[in-house]
């Protein structure tokens, strides 16, 4: 099961599951009867509608003086077709 979820604390989780479709299982939605999140406190940013095998690529681009560093999380099916992509940008914290 492939998914991208976010907890109330803004911690994000990416899961890819199995590589082969034959062994893939459907994602259980938050708040569902068999869910480990019965109160739907976790936001599902992405789940694939059908059980699918595949893989996750994390593409890191270093930052420059003008551009922040980025991390792209890219889900693919077992044949390599891109299914979902999300990019996260570096945030600069203030020096204390």
C-alpha positions in Angstrom: 0.0 0.0 0.0 1.3 3.4 -1.0 0.5 6.4 1.1 1.6 9.8 2.3 0.0 10.9 5.6 0.4 13.8 8.0 -0.2 13.7 11.7 -1.6 16.6 13.7 1.9 17.5 14.8 2.8 17.9 11.1 5.1 14.9 11.0 4.7 13.3 7.6 5.0 9.6 6.7 5.7 8.1 3.3 5.1 4.3 2.8 5.6 2.3 -0.4 4.8 -1.3 0.6 5.5 -4.1 -1.9 7.2 -3.8 -5.3 4.8 -6.2 -7.1 1.1 -5.6 -7.7 0.3 -9.3 -6.8 1.3 -8.7 -3.2 -0.2 -5.2 -2.8 -3.0 -4.5 -0.3 -5.5 -1.6 -0.3 -4.9 1.2 2.1 -7.2 1.5 5.1 -8.5 5.0 5.4 -8.3 6.9 8.7 -11.5 6.4 10.7 -12.3 3.1 9.0 -13.4 0.0 11.0 -10.0 -1.7 10.8 -8.0 1.5 11.0 -5.2 2.1 13.5 -6.5 5.7 13.5 -10.2 5.2 14.5 -10.7 8.9 15.2 -9.2 10.0 11.8 -6.6 12.2 13.4 -4.2 11.6 10.6 -4.6 13.3 7.2 -4.1 11.1 4.2 -2.4 13.3 1.6 -2.2 10.4 -0.9 -3.3 6.8 -1.3 -3.7 5.0 -4.5 -7.2 3.9 -5.3 -6.3 0.3 -6.3 -3.8 -1.9 -4.5 -0.5 -1.4 -6.4 3.1 -2.4 -6.0 5.8 0.1 -6.8 8.6 2.1 -5.4 9.4 5.6 -4.0 12.2 7.8 -5.3 13.4 10.7 -3.0 15.1 13.3 -5.2 17.2 15.8 -3.2 18.2 19.1 -4.8 20.8 21.1 -2.8 20.0 24.7 -2.1 21.9 27.7 -3.3 22.2 31.2 -2.0 19.0 32.1 -4.1 17.0 28.8 -3.8 16.2 26.6 -0.9 17.1 22.9 -0.9 14.2 20.6 -2.0 13.2 17.0 -1.5 10.8 15.5 -4.0 9.0 12.3 -2.9 7.8 10.5 -6.1 5.7 7.3 -6.0 5.8 5.0 -9.0 3.8 1.8 -9.9 5.7 -1.5 -10.6 6.2 -0.5 -14.2 7.7 2.9 -13.3 4.8 5.1 -14.1 4.7 8.2 -11.8 1.6 8.1 -9.6 2.1 11.0 -7.1 4.7 13.6 -6.4 5.1 16.1 -3.6 8.0 18.5 -3.0 9.2 19.8 0.3 11.3 23.0 0.5 14.0 23.8 3.1 12.8 26.3 5.6 15.4 28.7 7.2 15.1 29.1 10.9 16.1 32.4 12.5 19.4 32.4 14.2 19.2 33.1 17.9 
